[in-house]
Amino acid sequence: MFKERVRALGYLCAGFLSSGIASSLYVSCALGADAFNLLTQGVSNTLGIQVGNAFYLIQGALLLFILAIRRRREVGLGTLFGTFLIGLVMNLWTLLLTPLLAAAGSGLRLCCLAAAPAFTGMGISLVKRSGYGLIPCDILALILHDRLHRLQFRTVRILCDGIFFLLGLLLGGTAGIGTVLSVVLTGPCIQLASSLLDRGADRCGRAAPDADCRALDNI
C-alpha cells in the first residue's frame, strides 16, 4: 500500500510538471494560448478582471458544477492543489524559456509549440493515473466522455476544446496557431499517452484506484 501511494504521488508530481511545461511553452512561444486560456482571456476582457482571477473563477464554477451533479469521485487532492502547482511550475519554466525563445527563430518556436500538446497529454494522463483527481476543466471532458461513450475520448476532448475556443473568441480572446494546435492535438495526445501508460503498467489497479481505472477505459 505504501509503495502504491508513493508511486501515485510520483505520477501526480510528474503530471503537474509536464502540464506546467506545456503551459509555459504556449506562453513563451507567443503564438497563441491554449483553448482554455483563450476562454480565460475572454472572460477577463468581458468582466474587466485580471486573467488569473478569471482563471480561478472559471475553474471554481466548473468545480461547483461537478459537485452539483454528484461526480465527487473525480475530485481529489489533484483537483484542489493542481491549479496552483501547475501555475507555479509554469511561472518557473516561463522565466527560463521566454528569454530563450524570444531570441529564437520562428522555426524553433513552432517546433517548441508543437511539443506543447504532447506535454499536456502526458501531464493529464499521469495525473489521471495517480488517482488523486484532475483539475475541473479536465474533469469536464471525462464527464462528457461518460455521457458520449460511443465516441472516443480524443473526439470528446476536441469538442470540449472547440467549445472553449469558440467561447473565448466570442468574448474577445486573441487566438493564434497555438490555440488551433491545442484544439486539434490535445485530445489525441491524451489518448495516446494514456494508452502508452496502460501498456507500461503491470495492471491498472497497481497505479490507480478502481474509479480511475474505469475512467481510463477507451482512452
Secondary structure, 3 states (H helix, E strand, C coil): CHHHHHHHHHHHHHHHHHHHHHHHHHHHHCCCCCHHHHHHHHHHHHHCCCHHHHHHHHHHHHHHHHHHCCCHHHCCHHHHHHHHHHHHHHHHHHHHHHHHHHCCCHHHHHHHHHHHHHHHHHHHHHHHHHCCCCCHHHHHHHHHHHHCCCCCHHHHHHHHHHHHHHHHHHCCCCCCHHHHHHHHHHHHHHHHHHHHHHHHCCCHHHCCCHHHHHHCCCC
